């Protein structure tokens, strides 16, 4: 499963495309946090976690073996869980609304299912 000759095949993956939309929405949310005190470390961690999702999907797609690809998909899934845990903290602190959280949680659930499906598909082939 070598990477396409000069072509960025990860951009064709719907899970990558949806994870990029998710990243953009989380970063938009962070830029409008409802907190007087800026919690830069938590914000930085959230941005690192959420951007790690599509980055690891892309890196895995660019690897030369199924085993490596699946490994990076597991990392992407872990980053998704980390993102949602941080958003849960932000919700508990009332820095984000429950509506925003529920919308992002719904997208995260969809992404998680898509990543799991891709892992199963690669592992079977």
TORNU-806866 format. One record per residue (C-alpha): x negated, y negated, z. Coordinates in steps of 0.05 Angstrom, whole numbers, plus 5000, padded with zeros to 4 digits. Layout:
<sites>
XYZ;...
</sites>
This chain:
<sites>
500050005000;494949494978;497048764976;499748534909;494248274864;493947534883;501347514899;503947354968;508847934976;510847735047;514847145019;519547644986;521347955053;528147705078;525747825150;519847355138;524446835106;529346865164;523746835215;521246195182;528145885189;528146115262;521345795274;523745135245;530045135288;526045285352;521044735337;526744255323;529744445390;523144345426;522443645397;529043455430;528343795498;532843515552;527443435605;524342805633;517843155651;514543475591;512444185606;507044215554;504244895572;511045225565;512544845502;505845045472;507045765492;513945755459;511145465395;505545975394;510346555406;515546345354;510346205300;507146875314;513247235288;512747055214;505147015217;504647745240;509847975189;505647645135;499047905162;501748615167;504348575095;497448365073;493948955106;491749575068;495150125108;502150295133;499350395203;496449685204;502849395175;507149735229;502249505283;503148775262;510748865259;510549105331;506648475349;511748045313;517348395352;513648275417;512947535399;520447515386;521747795456;516847295486;520346725449;527046925476;524446995547;521646285543;528246025515;531846375572;527345995621;528945345584;536345515590;535745655665;532344975673;537944645633;532944385582;537044685526;544544795520;547745475524;550445355454;543445265426;541045865465;546746315441;545546105369;538146265374;539546915411;544147135355;538746995303;533547345347;537947965352;538547975276;531047895267;529648445318;534248925280;530848735214;523848835243;525949515272;528949715206;522649525169;518449925219;522850535209;522650455133;515050405131;514150975180;518551445138;515251295071;
</sites>
